[in-house]
Amino acid sequence: MSERKGKIFDAKSLCFSSAVVILFAILAVLVIYSGGGKLAGNNSTLKRESNIYRNLANKLESVGVTKEAVKQYENYFNTATVDKKTRSNLAYTVGKLYMEEGNYEKALSWLYRVDMIDPDTSLKSEVGSKIVHCLETLGRFHAAEYALEARSSIQENREEETKGGKVVAEIGSREITLGEVDEALDELPPWMKEQFKGKEKKVEFMKKYVADELFYRKAKKLEYDKDGELRKKTAHFIKQLMVNKILEEEMKDKLNVEEDDLRNYFKANRDRYKKGAQARIQLIKAGMEEIAENILRELKKGKDFAELAREISLDKESARMGGKWNDWVTEGKDDLGIGNMDEVSKAIFSTSPGGISPIVKAGDYYYVFKVNEKEPEHMRNYEEVKELVRNDYMNQKMKIAYQKLLDQVLTSSEVKLYPQVITEEETSSK
């Protein structure tokens, strides 16, 4: 009997336990289903809200409402689920906008986050320069210097990795490579680069490059980089470089030149490309009018011009060559560099080839010229002056494009001009 009761009890217990387990399983499914739906709904809602913040921030920034744009970007930063690169870029955007607002402390707090969020960010250089700017503006000069040195050290390491090449000089532990010298040469304007052609000239440039590095280090030791006037000039120089860059980008598509444009410009300005009358001459330079008159008398008696120039001319360079001037002299131009252009031209070009000019005073000296050869004024054809025409035409287009750009930017920006302040000031000072 007792065995039977035990079996019945065990069966009832098992049945009851199973029922409880099934009931809990059903409840769990219901809870998970209802909760999961809510969670999915919440995620969807959050995503929509964060997108609203982002879109609103973009619109506010585009119309220049920076302060409100920053708030919406911060809301987006706090609600959006995005990868570290996007999050890092967003921190940079917020920091940059705070800088525009003049809130440099807030800007720093966001800029410092950029490479904390993404150590491999491609914005390291931009972030570093902005951090230095913020610190300097806040008067944290030592902190700015440390930040700048850290950036320079990173940059130098990167440059050395990419340059490689043979070492041409060492300053302590600092190696200067051939690639670095070549890069510095490439940055020179063409006319200056020409001065360092050839191996020997390149060695001279390398020495100058090393010397400049040493002078720079000495200047840093003397803390010239903290000099207020120098900082001001540096800021002005950087500003001008940036302005030139934006002008270059804005105007490059407006400066396309077609061959027909050049030919039409040449036809409309033919007189500008005339080649003036030219002469090849010899000269004798004297310090007193009486001496010049004696020279002229001797020449009229048949004295050889070259021999007399070697003996008495004060222009030593031409005197060595018997008074010969190496280049053509053009009418109406001061090719000789002695001044009194009108009288000098008149004396030379009124004298026939083989003849001796009258005495001409230019500056503190007196000159006598012998005219050896003359070429009359003539019109040059298009092919002769094509490059000159191109330069003139491009300059004209640039002036027009720049003026249009200037008018456009001054009209579209929130600018008020008060030219009367300058005109009134000038009038009152007279």
C-alpha positions in Angstrom: 0.0 0.0 0.0 2.7 2.4 1.0 4.6 1.6 -2.2 1.6 2.4 -4.3 1.0 5.7 -2.5 4.7 6.6 -3.1 4.3 5.9 -6.8 1.2 8.0 -7.1 2.9 10.8 -5.2 5.9 10.7 -7.5 3.7 10.8 -10.6 1.8 13.7 -9.2 5.0 15.6 -8.3 6.5 14.9 -11.7 3.4 16.1 -13.4 3.2 19.3 -11.3 6.9 20.1 -11.8 6.5 19.7 -15.6 3.5 22.0 -15.6 5.4 24.6 -13.7 8.4 24.4 -16.1 6.1 24.7 -19.1 4.3 27.7 -17.6 7.6 29.5 -16.8 8.8 28.8 -20.4 5.6 30.3 -21.8 5.9 33.3 -19.6 9.6 33.7 -20.6 8.8 33.6 -24.3 6.1 36.2 -23.7 8.4 38.5 -21.8 11.2 38.1 -24.3 8.9 38.7 -27.2 7.2 41.8 -25.7 10.5 43.2 -24.3 12.4 42.5 -27.5 9.8 44.3 -29.5 10.1 47.3 -27.3 13.9 47.1 -27.5 13.9 47.0 -31.3 11.4 49.8 -31.3 13.6 51.8 -28.9 16.7 51.2 -31.1 14.8 52.3 -34.2 13.5 55.4 -32.4 17.0 56.3 -31.1 18.5 55.9 -34.6 15.8 58.2 -36.1 16.5 60.8 -33.3 20.2 60.7 -33.8 19.8 61.1 -37.6 17.6 64.1 -36.9 20.3 65.6 -34.8 22.9 65.0 -37.5 20.8 66.4 -40.3 19.8 69.4 -38.3 23.5 70.1 -37.3 24.5 69.9 -41.0 21.8 72.4 -42.0 22.7 74.8 -39.2 26.4 74.7 -40.0 25.7 75.3 -43.7 23.9 78.5 -42.9 26.5 79.7 -40.4 24.5 79.1 -37.2 27.5 77.6 -35.5 26.4 77.7 -31.9 23.2 75.7 -32.4 25.0 73.4 -34.9 27.5 72.5 -32.1 24.6 71.5 -29.7 23.1 69.2 -32.3 26.4 67.6 -33.2 26.9 66.9 -29.5 23.4 65.4 -29.3 24.3 63.2 -32.3 27.7 62.2 -30.7 25.9 61.2 -27.5 23.1 59.2 -29.1 24.5 57.7 -32.4 25.9 54.2 -32.6 28.7 54.6 -35.1 32.2 53.2 -35.8 35.3 54.8 -34.1 36.4 56.6 -37.3 33.1 58.4 -37.7 33.0 59.2 -33.9 36.5 60.5 -34.1 35.7 62.7 -37.1 32.7 64.0 -35.3 34.8 65.0 -32.3 37.1 66.9 -34.7 34.1 68.7 -36.3 32.8 69.8 -32.9 36.2 71.0 -31.8 36.7 73.0 -35.0 33.3 74.6 -34.6 34.0 75.6 -31.0 37.2 77.3 -32.3 35.1 79.3 -34.8 33.0 80.4 -31.9 36.1 81.5 -30.0 35.5 78.9 -27.2 39.0 77.5 -27.2 38.7 75.6 -23.9 35.7 73.6 -25.2 37.5 73.2 -28.5 40.5 71.6 -26.7 38.3 69.1 -24.8 36.9 67.8 -28.2 40.1 68.0 -30.1 41.9 65.9 -27.5 39.3 63.2 -27.9 40.0 62.7 -31.6 43.0 60.4 -31.4 41.8 59.0 -28.1 38.8 57.6 -29.9 40.7 56.6 -33.0 44.5 56.3 -32.5 44.9 55.7 -36.3 43.0 58.8 -37.4 44.2 60.5 -40.5 43.4 63.9 -38.9 46.5 63.9 -36.5 48.2 66.8 -38.3 45.1 69.0 -38.5 44.2 68.2 -34.9 47.8 68.9 -33.7 47.9 72.3 -35.4 44.5 73.3 -34.0 45.5 72.2 -30.5 48.7 74.4 -30.7 46.6 77.3 -31.9 44.1 76.9 -29.0 46.8 76.7 -26.4 48.6 79.8 -27.7 45.4 81.7 -27.8 44.7 80.7 -24.2 48.2 81.9 -23.3 49.4 78.4 -22.6 52.7 79.0 -24.5 54.8 76.2 -22.9 52.0 73.6 -23.4 51.8 74.9 -27.0 55.5 74.5 -27.5 55.5 70.9 -26.1 52.6 70.1 -28.4 54.4 71.6 -31.4 57.6 69.7 -30.6 55.7 66.4 -30.2 54.1 67.1 -33.6 57.4 68.0 -35.2 59.1 64.9 -33.8 56.3 62.7 -35.2 56.5 64.5 -38.6 60.3 64.2 -38.8 60.1 60.4 -38.2 57.5 60.1 -40.9 59.5 62.2 -43.3 62.6 60.2 -42.7 60.7 57.0 -43.4 59.4 58.3 -46.7 62.5 60.1 -47.9 65.2 57.5 -47.2 68.2 58.0 -49.4 71.8 58.7 -48.7 72.8 60.8 -45.7 74.5 64.0 -46.9 75.0 65.7 -43.5 74.5 65.1 -39.8 73.8 67.5 -37.0 74.2 65.5 -33.8 71.7 62.6 -34.1 69.8 64.4 -36.9 70.5 63.0 -40.3 69.9 65.1 -43.4 69.3 63.0 -46.5 69.8 63.7 -50.2 66.1 63.3 -50.7 65.5 66.1 -48.2 67.9 68.4 -49.9 66.3 67.6 -53.3 62.9 68.4 -51.9 64.0 71.7 -50.6 65.5 72.5 -54.0 62.2 71.6 -55.7 60.4 74.1 -53.6 62.5 77.0 -54.9 61.1 79.3 -57.6 62.4 78.4 -61.1 64.7 81.5 -61.4 66.4 80.6 -58.0 66.6 76.9 -58.8 68.7 77.8 -61.9 71.4 79.2 -59.6 72.0 75.7 -58.1 72.3 73.6 -61.2 75.3 71.2 -61.4 77.0 69.2 -58.7 79.2 71.9 -57.2 76.3 74.4 -57.0 74.1 71.6 -55.4 76.8 71.1 -52.7 76.7 74.9 -52.0 72.9 74.6 -51.6 73.3 71.6 -49.3 75.7 73.6 -47.1 73.3 76.5 -47.0 70.4 74.1 -46.1 72.5 72.8 -43.1 73.5 76.3 -42.1 69.9 77.4 -42.1 69.0 74.4 -39.8 71.8 75.5 -37.4 70.6 79.2 -37.5 67.0 78.0 -36.9 68.1 76.0 -33.8 70.0 79.0 -32.5 67.0 81.2 -33.0 64.8 78.7 -31.1 67.3 78.6 -28.2 67.1 82.4 -28.1 63.3 82.0 -28.1 62.8 84.1 -31.2 59.8 81.9 -31.9 58.1 83.6 -29.0 58.8 87.1 -30.2 55.5 89.0 -30.6 56.5 90.8 -33.8 57.8 87.6 -35.4 54.6 85.7 -34.5 52.6 88.5 -36.0 54.6 88.4 -39.3 54.4 84.6 -39.4 50.6 84.7 -38.9 50.3 87.2 -41.7 52.5 85.1 -44.0 50.5 82.0 -43.3 47.3 83.9 -43.8 48.5 85.2 -47.2 49.6 81.6 -48.3 46.1 80.4 -47.4 44.4 83.3 -49.3 46.6 82.5 -52.3 45.6 78.8 -52.1 41.9 79.5 -52.0 42.2 82.0 -54.8 44.1 79.4 -56.9 41.4 76.9 -56.3 38.5 79.3 -57.0 40.1 80.7 -60.2 41.7 77.7 -61.8 38.6 76.7 -63.8 38.1 80.3 -64.9 41.5 80.6 -66.6 41.3 78.1 -69.5 42.9 79.6 -72.6 42.2 78.6 -76.2 44.5 79.3 -79.1 41.9 81.5 -80.8 41.7 83.6 -77.7 45.4 84.3 -77.8 45.3 85.2 -81.5 42.4 87.5 -81.1 44.1 89.2 -78.2 47.3 89.7 -80.3 45.3 91.3 -83.1 43.6 93.7 -80.7 46.9 94.7 -79.1 49.4 94.5 -82.0 51.1 97.8 -81.1 52.1 96.4 -77.7 54.2 93.8 -79.4 56.1 96.1 -81.8 59.9 95.7 -81.5 61.4 99.1 -80.9 64.3 100.5 -82.8 67.6 99.0 -81.5 71.3 99.8 -81.7 74.6 98.2 -80.9 77.0 100.8 -79.3 80.3 101.5 -77.6 80.5 104.1 -74.9 83.0 106.2 -73.0 82.1 107.5 -69.5 83.7 110.7 -68.1 83.4 112.4 -64.7 83.7 116.0 -66.0 82.2 117.8 -69.0 85.6 119.3 -70.0 87.1 115.7 -70.2 84.1 114.6 -72.3 84.7 117.5 -74.6 88.4 116.6 -75.0 87.4 113.0 -75.7 84.9 114.1 -78.4 87.7 116.3 -80.0 90.1 113.4 -80.1 87.5 111.1 -81.7 86.8 113.7 -84.4 90.5 113.9 -85.1 90.4 110.2 -85.8 91.5 108.7 -82.5 90.3 105.0 -82.2 87.2 104.8 -80.0 88.1 101.4 -78.5 91.6 102.5 -77.6 90.4 105.7 -76.0 87.7 103.8 -74.1 90.3 101.4 -72.6 92.5 104.3 -71.6 90.1 106.8 -70.1 86.5 105.4 -69.7 85.2 105.2 -66.1 82.9 102.3 -67.0 85.5 99.7 -66.3 83.5 96.7 -67.4 82.9 98.0 -71.0 86.3 99.7 -71.0 88.0 96.3 -71.0 86.2 95.5 -74.2 87.0 98.9 -75.9 83.8 100.5 -74.7 81.6 97.8 -76.2 78.1 97.3 -74.7 77.2 93.6 -75.0 73.5 93.9 -75.6 71.2 95.7 -78.0 70.0 99.1 -76.7 66.3 99.7 -77.4 64.9 103.2 -78.1 62.9 104.6 -75.2 64.3 102.1 -72.7 67.0 102.6 -70.1 68.9 99.5 -71.1 72.2 101.1 -70.0 70.8 101.8 -66.6 72.3 105.3 -66.4 69.1 107.4 -66.4 68.1 110.4 -68.5 66.5 107.9 -70.9 65.0 110.4 -73.3 68.2 112.3 -74.0 70.3 109.1 -74.2 67.9 107.6 -76.7 67.8 110.8 -78.7 71.6 111.0 -78.9 72.0 107.3 -79.9 69.2 107.0 -82.4 69.8 110.3 -84.1 73.3 109.2 -84.9 74.0 107.1 -88.1 75.8 103.8 -87.9 79.6 104.4 -87.7 79.0 107.9 -86.2 79.8 109.5 -82.9 77.0 111.0 -80.7 77.1 114.4 -79.0 77.9 114.5 -75.3 75.0 113.4 -73.0 74.8 114.0 -69.3 73.2 111.2 -67.3 73.3 111.4 -63.5 76.7 112.9 -62.4 78.6 111.6 -65.5 79.1 112.5 -69.2 78.8 110.0 -72.0 79.9 109.8 -75.6 78.5 106.9 -77.8 79.6 105.3 -81.0 76.8 103.7 -82.9 77.9 100.5 -84.7 74.6 99.0 -85.9 71.0 99.9 -86.0 67.7 98.1 -86.6 64.5 100.0 -87.2 61.2 99.5 -85.3 59.2 96.6 -86.8 56.0 94.6 -86.1 56.7 91.1 -84.7 54.5 88.2 -85.9 52.3 86.1 -83.5 54.7 83.2 -83.3 57.6 85.4 -82.2 55.6 86.8 -79.2 53.2 83.9 -78.5 54.5 83.3 -74.9 54.4 87.0 -74.2 50.9 87.2 -75.5 49.9 84.2 -73.3 51.3 85.9 -70.2 49.6 89.2 -70.9 46.2 87.5 -71.7 46.4 85.3 -68.6 47.2 88.4 -66.4 44.2 90.2 -67.9 41.9 87.2 -67.3 43.2 86.8 -63.7 42.5 90.5 -62.9 38.9 90.2 -64.3 38.3 86.9 -62.5 39.8 88.2 -59.2 37.7 91.4 -59.4 34.5 89.3 -59.9 35.4 87.0 -57.1 36.2 90.0 -54.8 32.8 91.6 -55.6 31.0 88.3 -55.1 32.6 87.6 -51.7 32.1 91.1 -50.4 28.5 91.0 -51.5 27.6 87.6 -50.2 29.4 87.9 -46.8 28.1 89.9 -43.8 30.4 92.8 -44.6 29.9 96.5 -44.1 32.4 98.8 -45.8 33.1 102.4 -44.6 35.4 103.9 -47.3 34.5 107.4 -46.3 36.6 106.9 -43.1 39.7 106.6 -45.3 38.7 109.4 -47.8 37.8 111.8 -45.0 41.1 111.0 -43.1 43.1 111.7 -46.3 41.2 114.9 -47.0 41.7 116.2 -43.4 45.5 115.4 -43.5 46.0 117.6 -46.6 
